[in-house]
Amino acid sequence: MRAVVQRVNGARVEVAGETVGEIVGEGLCALVGVTHDDTPEKAAQLARKLWSVRILQGEKSCSDNGAPLLVISQFTLYGDARKGRRPTWQGAAPGPVAEPLVDEVVAQLRALGAQVETGRFGADMQVSLTNDGPFTVLLEV
């Protein structure tokens, strides 16, 4: 599993003009990608990492300040554009594999006590955020 994580001062995701997930104030926006060999255990590991990574102001984590997270599925994180001009998506797990694992990341975060908002799997989403810093990291488990 792979996640591009941005420290934000507010973020939201819309589908067809409707806000489906939003966090206000300091928190993290995590774009989560799933590949073929990912497991529920890896989803739990990623959730723990997202909850505890110290990238908020003052080297704090979401668990330290109860900061919210916006988790959005992003199959394009496993795109490969090394050859030619069109990326391939062979590294990305298909929806029936990926969706339950993204859901598991969210469930594990909530079990840890996190306030989590989400996008809508497979939808055409518009993501708006204010990157604080800017601060962006790549997490892989």
Backbone as a printed PyTorch tensor [residue, N CA C, xyz], in Angstrom:
tensor([[[  0.8540,  -1.1760,   0.0000],
         [  0.0000,   0.0000,   0.0000],
         [  0.8900,   1.2260,   0.0000]],

        [[  0.3490,   2.2550,  -0.5560],
         [  1.0770,   3.5050,  -0.7340],
         [  0.1220,   4.6430,  -0.4190]],

        [[  0.6600,   5.6780,   0.2370],
         [ -0.1610,   6.8620,   0.5180],
         [  0.6630,   8.1250,   0.3240]],

        [[  0.1020,   9.0710,  -0.3900],
         [  0.6600,  10.4120,  -0.4590],
         [ -0.0910,  11.2080,   0.5980]],

        [[  0.6550,  11.7300,   1.5690],
         [  0.0590,  12.3630,   2.7360],
         [  0.4620,  13.8310,   2.7740]],

        [[ -0.5390,  14.6920,   2.8630],
         [ -0.2880,  16.1240,   2.9320],
         [ -0.7990,  16.6690,   4.2580]],

        [[  0.0390,  17.4860,   4.8940],
         [ -0.4140,  18.2220,   6.0740],
         [ -1.2560,  19.3740,   5.5450]],

        [[ -2.4800,  19.4640,   6.0490],
         [ -3.4090,  20.4470,   5.5080],
         [ -3.9900,  21.3350,   6.6030]],

        [[ -4.4750,  22.4540,   6.1550],
         [ -5.2970,  23.3340,   6.9870],
         [ -6.6650,  23.3750,   6.3050]],

        [[ -7.3560,  22.2460,   6.3610],
         [ -8.6560,  22.0940,   5.7230],
         [ -8.5600,  21.3900,   4.3860]],

        [[ -9.5040,  20.4720,   4.1480],
         [ -9.5670,  19.7410,   2.8800],
         [-10.9800,  19.2080,   2.6970]],

        [[-11.3760,  19.0740,   1.4290],
         [-12.6950,  18.4930,   1.1460],
         [-12.6610,  17.7860,  -0.1980]],

        [[-13.6130,  16.8580,  -0.3380],
         [-13.7530,  16.1280,  -1.5840],
         [-15.2190,  16.2110,  -1.9960]],

        [[-15.4230,  16.5000,  -3.2810],
         [-16.7710,  16.6190,  -3.8360],
         [-16.9690,  15.5920,  -4.9360]],

        [[-18.2050,  15.1190,  -5.0350],
         [-18.6330,  14.2410,  -6.1270],
         [-19.9120,  14.8390,  -6.6900]],

        [[-19.8890,  15.1570,  -7.9830],
         [-21.0540,  15.7420,  -8.6680],
         [-21.5690,  16.9800,  -7.9240]],

        [[-20.6480,  17.8200,  -7.4650],
         [-21.0170,  19.0720,  -6.8050],
         [-21.4280,  18.9350,  -5.3500]],

        [[-21.4550,  17.7130,  -4.8210],
         [-21.8370,  17.4780,  -3.4260],
         [-20.5940,  17.1640,  -2.6010]],

        [[-20.4280,  17.8450,  -1.4610],
         [-19.3210,  17.5390,  -0.5650],
         [-19.6090,  16.2110,   0.1270]],

        [[-18.7050,  15.2290,  -0.0800],
         [-18.8950,  13.9140,   0.5260],
         [-17.9580,  13.6830,   1.7060]],

        [[-16.9240,  14.4950,   1.8320],
         [-15.9910,  14.4160,   2.9480],
         [-15.2830,  15.7250,   3.1300]],

        [[-15.1170,  16.1520,   4.3850],
         [-14.4580,  17.4330,   4.6380],
         [-13.8590,  17.4270,   6.0320]],

        [[-12.6400,  17.9710,   6.1350],
         [-12.0440,  18.2420,   7.4320],
         [-11.7290,  19.7220,   7.4990]],

        [[-11.8600,  20.2770,   8.6910],
         [-11.6470,  21.7040,   8.9070],
         [-10.4660,  21.8650,   9.8590]],

        [[ -9.5800,  22.7880,   9.5450],
         [ -8.4190,  23.0280,  10.4000],
         [ -7.3050,  22.0460,  10.1180]],

        [[ -6.3550,  21.9830,  11.0430],
         [ -5.1710,  21.1510,  10.8780],
         [ -5.5300,  19.6700,  10.8340]],

        [[ -4.9210,  18.9570,   9.8920],
         [ -5.1360,  17.5240,   9.7590],
         [ -4.3090,  16.9860,   8.6170]],

        [[ -4.6450,  15.7780,   8.1850],
         [ -3.9400,  15.1360,   7.0820],
         [ -4.9140,  14.7370,   5.9900]],

        [[ -4.4780,  14.9200,   4.7480],
         [ -5.1940,  14.4070,   3.5840],
         [ -4.3230,  13.2820,   3.0250]],

        [[ -4.8780,  12.0730,   2.9690],
         [ -4.1220,  10.9010,   2.5230],
         [ -4.7650,  10.3140,   1.2810]],

        [[ -4.0090,  10.3020,   0.1900],
         [ -4.4130,   9.6310,  -1.0390],
         [ -3.8400,   8.2220,  -0.9570]],

        [[ -4.7030,   7.2040,  -0.9730],
         [ -4.2830,   5.8280,  -0.6960],
         [ -4.4190,   4.9720,  -1.9450]],

        [[ -3.3080,   4.3100,  -2.3110],
         [ -3.2940,   3.3910,  -3.4390],
         [ -3.0480,   1.9670,  -2.9720]],

        [[ -3.6500,   1.0250,  -3.6860],
         [ -3.5600,  -0.3920,  -3.3410],
         [ -2.9940,  -1.1480,  -4.5370]],

        [[ -2.0680,  -2.0670,  -4.2600],
         [ -1.5360,  -2.9280,  -5.3100],
         [ -1.9710,  -4.3750,  -5.0630]],

        [[ -1.6090,  -5.2690,  -5.9570],
         [ -2.1480,  -6.6290,  -5.9880],
         [ -1.8650,  -7.4750,  -4.7460]],

        [[ -0.7190,  -7.3020,  -4.1300],
         [ -0.3650,  -8.1710,  -3.0050],
         [ -0.6510,  -7.5330,  -1.6460]],

        [[ -1.4170,  -6.4830,  -1.6040],
         [ -1.7510,  -5.8500,  -0.3240],
         [ -2.7600,  -6.7020,   0.4480]],

        [[ -2.7430,  -6.5490,   1.7640],
         [ -3.5400,  -7.3840,   2.6630],
         [ -4.2030,  -6.5120,   3.7310]],

        [[ -5.1720,  -7.0460,   4.4570],
         [ -5.7390,  -6.3080,   5.5880],
         [ -4.6850,  -5.9390,   6.6380]],

        [[ -3.6740,  -6.7800,   6.7850],
         [ -2.5940,  -6.4650,   7.7300],
         [ -1.8190,  -5.2290,   7.2880]],

        [[ -1.5770,  -5.1180,   5.9980],
         [ -0.9020,  -3.9180,   5.4880],
         [ -1.7960,  -2.6910,   5.6620]],

        [[ -3.0960,  -2.8550,   5.4870],
         [ -4.0340,  -1.7400,   5.6940],
         [ -3.9690,  -1.2690,   7.1490]],

        [[ -3.9140,  -2.2120,   8.0930],
         [ -3.8160,  -1.8550,   9.5090],
         [ -2.4940,  -1.1610,   9.8000]],

        [[ -1.4260,  -1.6310,   9.1730],
         [ -0.1060,  -1.0160,   9.3580],
         [ -0.1070,   0.4190,   8.8170]],

        [[ -0.7170,   0.6210,   7.6560],
         [ -0.7890,   1.9670,   7.0930],
         [ -1.6290,   2.8760,   7.9920]],

        [[ -2.7220,   2.3650,   8.5130],
         [ -3.5650,   3.1620,   9.4100],
         [ -2.7750,   3.6030,  10.6380]],

        [[ -2.0290,   2.6860,  11.2450],
         [ -1.2170,   3.0450,  12.4180],
         [ -0.1890,   4.1080,  12.0710]],

        [[  0.4070,   3.9810,  10.8860],
         [  1.4150,   4.9540,  10.4440],
         [  0.7710,   6.3290,  10.2310]],

        [[ -0.3800,   6.3660,   9.5750],
         [ -1.0800,   7.6360,   9.3510],
         [ -1.4530,   8.2940,  10.6820]],

        [[ -1.8870,   7.5110,  11.6480],
         [ -2.3340,   8.0150,  12.9440],
         [ -1.1650,   8.5480,  13.7670]],

        [[  0.0180,   7.9760,  13.5610],
         [  1.1380,   8.3120,  14.4420],
         [  2.2730,   9.1010,  13.7970]],

        [[  2.2380,   9.2810,  12.4720],
         [  3.3430,   9.9960,  11.8130],
         [  3.3690,  11.4460,  12.3000]],

        [[  4.5420,  11.9160,  12.6830],
         [  4.7090,  13.2290,  13.3160],
         [  5.0500,  14.2960,  12.2760]],

        [[  4.0300,  14.7170,  11.5180],
         [  4.2660,  15.7420,  10.4980],
         [  3.3710,  16.9690,  10.6840]],

        [[  2.6020,  16.9890,  11.7540],
         [  1.8040,  18.1880,  12.0290],
         [  2.6930,  19.2280,  12.6960]],

        [[  2.1920,  20.4420,  12.8480],
         [  2.9650,  21.5160,  13.4690],
         [  3.5150,  21.0540,  14.8190]],

        [[  4.7560,  21.4440,  15.1160],
         [  5.3820,  21.0820,  16.3770],
         [  5.7560,  19.6150,  16.4640]],

        [[  5.9450,  18.9650,  15.3090],
         [  6.2820,  17.5430,  15.2380],
         [  5.2820,  16.6840,  15.9970]],

        [[  4.0100,  17.0040,  15.8400],
         [  2.9180,  16.2570,  16.4590],
         [  2.2880,  15.3300,  15.4250]],

        [[  1.5250,  14.3620,  15.9090],
         [  0.7860,  13.4420,  15.0470],
         [ -0.7090,  13.6700,  15.2460]],

        [[ -1.5010,  13.0570,  14.4040],
         [ -2.9530,  13.1320,  14.5870],
         [ -3.3510,  12.5520,  15.9330]],

        [[ -2.6620,  11.4980,  16.3580],
         [ -2.9820,  10.8950,  17.6560],
         [ -2.6500,  11.8480,  18.8020]],

        [[ -1.6370,  12.6900,  18.6310],
         [ -1.2690,  13.6470,  19.6830],
         [ -2.3360,  14.7100,  19.8750]],

        [[ -2.8730,  15.2630,  18.7700],
         [ -3.8420,  16.3560,  18.9040],
         [ -5.2580,  16.0050,  18.4880]],

        [[ -5.5200,  14.7710,  18.1490],
         [ -6.8670,  14.4160,  17.7160],
         [ -7.2380,  15.0730,  16.3960]],

        [[ -6.2190,  15.3500,  15.5650],
         [ -6.4610,  15.9990,  14.2730],
         [ -7.1560,  15.0190,  13.3260]],

        [[ -8.0550,  15.5150,  12.4840],
         [ -8.8010,  14.6560,  11.5620],
         [ -7.9910,  14.2640,  10.3340]],

        [[ -8.4700,  13.2470,   9.6450],
         [ -7.8660,  12.7870,   8.3920],
         [ -8.9350,  12.6800,   7.3210]],

        [[ -8.5610,  13.0330,   6.1040],
         [ -9.3990,  12.8230,   4.9300],
         [ -8.7000,  11.7570,   4.0970]],

        [[ -9.3140,  10.5880,   3.9490],
         [ -8.7270,   9.4550,   3.2300],
         [ -9.4630,   9.2670,   1.9120]],

        [[ -8.6900,   9.2730,   0.8180],
         [ -9.2640,   9.2140,  -0.5240],
         [ -8.5520,   8.1240,  -1.3230]],

        [[ -9.3070,   7.2170,  -1.9110],
         [ -8.7100,   6.1690,  -2.7490],
         [ -8.1040,   6.8030,  -3.9990]],

        [[ -6.9420,   6.2620,  -4.4240],
         [ -6.2220,   6.8720,  -5.5460],
         [ -5.4450,   5.7890,  -6.2940]],

        [[ -6.1120,   5.0980,  -7.2130],
         [ -5.4470,   4.0060,  -7.9270],
         [ -4.2660,   4.4960,  -8.7490]],

        [[ -4.2500,   5.7650,  -9.1360],
         [ -3.1750,   6.2700,  -9.9960],
         [ -1.8250,   6.3130,  -9.2800]],

        [[ -1.7950,   6.0940,  -7.9640],
         [ -0.5130,   6.0430,  -7.2600],
         [  0.3310,   4.8600,  -7.7180]],

        [[ -0.3160,   3.8850,  -8.3470],
         [  0.4100,   2.7470,  -8.8950],
         [  0.5130,   2.8210, -10.4120]],

        [[  0.3640,   4.0090, -10.9750],
         [  0.5840,   4.2100, -12.3990],
         [  2.0700,   4.1480, -12.7140]],

        [[  2.3990,   3.7200, -13.9080],
         [  3.7910,   3.6180, -14.3360],
         [  3.9350,   4.3400, -15.6720]],

        [[  4.6750,   5.4420, -15.6670],
         [  4.8490,   6.2470, -16.8750],
         [  6.3030,   6.2380, -17.3500]],

        [[  7.0280,   5.1870, -17.0130],
         [  8.4410,   5.1360, -17.4140],
         [  8.6210,   4.9170, -18.9070]],

        [[  7.6630,   4.2400, -19.5450],
         [  7.7740,   3.9710, -20.9810],
         [  6.6810,   4.7170, -21.7230]],

        [[  7.0230,   5.2680, -22.8450],
         [  6.0280,   5.9220, -23.6870],
         [  5.4320,   7.1640, -23.0460]],

        [[  4.2800,   7.5560, -23.5550],
         [  3.6270,   8.7790, -23.0860],
         [  2.3560,   8.5200, -22.3070]],

        [[  1.9330,   7.2590, -22.2550],
         [  0.7180,   6.9130, -21.5200],
         [  1.0790,   6.0400, -20.3320]],

        [[  0.6300,   6.4170, -19.1480],
         [  0.8920,   5.5380, -17.9940],
         [  0.1100,   4.2390, -18.1170]],

        [[  0.6540,   3.2020, -17.5270],
         [ -0.0840,   1.9490, -17.3970],
         [ -0.5500,   1.8490, -15.9510]],

        [[ -1.6040,   1.0900, -15.7400],
         [ -2.1890,   0.9700, -14.4040],
         [ -2.0940,  -0.4650, -13.9030]],

        [[ -1.2040,  -1.2550, -14.4830],
         [ -1.0980,  -2.6770, -14.1380],
         [ -0.7320,  -2.9030, -12.6740]],

        [[ -0.0480,  -1.9550, -12.0530],
         [  0.3460,  -2.1090, -10.6540],
         [ -0.7900,  -1.8800,  -9.6790]],

        [[ -1.8580,  -1.2460, -10.1370],
         [ -2.9930,  -0.9460,  -9.2580],
         [ -3.9090,  -2.1620,  -9.1540]],

        [[ -4.3310,  -2.4460,  -7.9290],
         [ -5.2730,  -3.5470,  -7.7200],
         [ -6.6320,  -3.1720,  -8.2940]],

        [[ -7.3960,  -4.1450,  -8.8110],
         [ -8.7420,  -3.8500,  -9.3250],
         [ -9.6740,  -3.4570,  -8.1770]],

        [[-10.7420,  -2.7620,  -8.5210],
         [-11.6880,  -2.2590,  -7.5390],
         [-12.1530,  -3.2670,  -6.5020]],

        [[-12.5490,  -4.4960,  -6.9130],
         [-13.0240,  -5.4630,  -5.9200],
         [-11.9630,  -5.8520,  -4.8790]],

        [[-10.6920,  -5.6820,  -5.2190],
         [ -9.6060,  -5.9390,  -4.2650],
         [ -9.3000,  -4.6720,  -3.4780]],

        [[ -9.2170,  -3.5380,  -4.1750],
         [ -8.7710,  -2.2910,  -3.5590],
         [ -9.7960,  -1.6790,  -2.6030]],

        [[-11.0590,  -1.6760,  -2.9900],
         [-12.0620,  -0.9850,  -2.1750],
         [-12.1290,  -1.5070,  -0.7360]],

        [[-12.1840,  -2.8390,  -0.5250],
         [-12.2360,  -3.3090,   0.8630],
         [-10.9770,  -2.9450,   1.6610]],

        [[ -9.8320,  -2.8510,   0.9840],
         [ -8.6000,  -2.5170,   1.6950],
         [ -8.5480,  -1.0350,   2.0670]],

        [[ -9.0420,  -0.1720,   1.2040],
         [ -9.1460,   1.2510,   1.5710],
         [-10.1420,   1.3960,   2.7220]],

        [[-11.2540,   0.6740,   2.6420],
         [-12.2300,   0.6840,   3.7420],
         [-11.5970,   0.1930,   5.0410]],

        [[-10.7040,  -0.7890,   4.9410],
         [-10.0380,  -1.3250,   6.1270],
         [ -9.0970,  -0.2850,   6.7490]],

        [[ -8.4060,   0.5000,   5.9250],
         [ -7.5770,   1.5890,   6.4540],
         [ -8.4470,   2.5330,   7.2740]],

        [[ -9.5890,   2.9190,   6.7180],
         [-10.5120,   3.8320,   7.4060],
         [-11.0220,   3.1980,   8.7020]],

        [[-11.4340,   1.9400,   8.6480],
         [-11.9490,   1.2530,   9.8440],
         [-10.8810,   1.1580,  10.9270]],

        [[ -9.6640,   0.8530,  10.5380],
         [ -8.5750,   0.7550,  11.5110],
         [ -8.2540,   2.1170,  12.1340]],

        [[ -8.2830,   3.1740,  11.3200],
         [ -8.0790,   4.5220,  11.8650],
         [ -9.1560,   4.8650,  12.8810]],

        [[-10.3960,   4.5680,  12.5410],
         [-11.5070,   4.8530,  13.4630],
         [-11.3800,   4.0300,  14.7410]],

        [[-10.9170,   2.7930,  14.6230],
         [-10.7140,   1.9510,  15.8020],
         [ -9.6280,   2.5260,  16.7120]],

        [[ -8.6800,   3.2500,  16.1220],
         [ -7.6320,   3.9070,  16.9090],
         [ -8.1220,   5.2020,  17.5640]],

        [[ -9.3180,   5.6560,  17.1710],
         [ -9.8810,   6.8700,  17.7390],
         [ -9.8560,   8.0700,  16.8160]],

        [[ -9.4850,   7.8630,  15.5690],
         [ -9.3620,   8.9720,  14.6130],
         [-10.7270,   9.4170,  14.0880]],

        [[-10.8210,  10.7130,  13.8510],
         [-11.9530,  11.2720,  13.1010],
         [-11.5470,  11.1970,  11.6360]],

        [[-12.2940,  10.4260,  10.8350],
         [-11.9270,  10.1930,   9.4390],
         [-13.0910,  10.5440,   8.5340]],

        [[-12.7920,  11.3170,   7.5100],
         [-13.7180,  11.5890,   6.4160],
         [-13.1610,  10.8830,   5.1950]],

        [[-14.0260,  10.6100,   4.2100],
         [-13.5700,   9.8710,   3.0330],
         [-14.1320,  10.4580,   1.7550]],

        [[-13.5300,  10.0330,   0.6580],
         [-14.0990,  10.2840,  -0.6550],
         [-15.0810,   9.1650,  -0.9670]],

        [[-15.3710,   8.9680,  -2.2450],
         [-16.2710,   7.8970,  -2.6780],
         [-15.5010,   7.0400,  -3.6790]],

        [[-15.2890,   5.7860,  -3.3380],
         [-14.4830,   4.8920,  -4.1510],
         [-15.0050,   4.8380,  -5.5840]],

        [[-14.0920,   4.9870,  -6.5400],
         [-14.4220,   4.8580,  -7.9490],
         [-15.1220,   6.0440,  -8.5770]],

        [[-15.4360,   7.0590,  -7.7720],
         [-16.1530,   8.2250,  -8.2990],
         [-15.1750,   9.2250,  -8.9180]],

        [[-15.7070,  10.0910,  -9.7560],
         [-14.9540,  11.2330, -10.2730],
         [-14.9920,  12.2930,  -9.1750]],

        [[-13.8760,  12.4410,  -8.4670],
         [-13.8300,  13.3180,  -7.2900],
         [-13.0310,  14.5700,  -7.5720]],

        [[-13.4440,  15.6580,  -6.9550],
         [-12.6910,  16.8990,  -6.9650],
         [-12.2200,  17.1360,  -5.5350]],

        [[-10.9020,  17.2130,  -5.3740],
         [-10.3030,  17.3740,  -4.0560],
         [ -9.7590,  18.7900,  -3.9460]],

        [[-10.1330,  19.4770,  -2.8740],
         [ -9.6270,  20.8190,  -2.5900],
         [ -8.9560,  20.7820,  -1.2290]],

        [[ -7.8090,  21.4060,  -1.1380],
         [ -7.1170,  21.4440,   0.1470],
         [ -6.1740,  22.6190,   0.2050]],

        [[ -5.8190,  22.9730,   1.4290],
         [ -4.7680,  23.9500,   1.6600],
         [ -3.6050,  23.2000,   2.2670]],

        [[ -2.5490,  22.9910,   1.4700],
         [ -1.3690,  22.2780,   1.9460],
         [ -0.6230,  23.2130,   2.8760]],

        [[ -0.4350,  22.7820,   4.1190],
         [  0.1970,  23.5970,   5.1480],
         [  1.6860,  23.3150,   5.1590]],

        [[  2.4650,  24.2840,   4.7600],
         [  3.9210,  24.1310,   4.7720],
         [  4.5830,  24.7030,   3.5240]],

        [[  4.4020,  24.1280,   2.3830],
         [  3.7320,  22.8750,   2.0500],
         [  4.5060,  21.6910,   2.6130]],

        [[  3.7630,  20.6630,   2.9660],
         [  4.3520,  19.4760,   3.5720],
         [  3.6520,  18.2480,   3.0040]],

        [[  4.4190,  17.4190,   2.2560],
         [  3.8850,  16.2200,   1.6270],
         [  4.9040,  15.0920,   1.7740]],

        [[  4.4440,  13.9000,   2.1840],
         [  5.3240,  12.7500,   2.2910],
         [  4.6660,  11.5400,   1.6270]],

        [[  5.5090,  10.5850,   1.2270],
         [  5.0600,   9.3290,   0.6660],
         [  5.2740,   8.2440,   1.7100]],

        [[  4.2140,   7.5090,   2.0490],
         [  4.3120,   6.3780,   2.9700],
         [  4.0630,   5.0920,   2.1930]],

        [[  4.8820,   4.0770,   2.4560],
         [  4.6560,   2.7670,   1.8440],
         [  4.7940,   1.7010,   2.9170]],

        [[  3.8790,   0.7290,   2.8700],
         [  3.9580,  -0.4000,   3.8030],
         [  3.9210,  -1.6930,   3.0150]]])
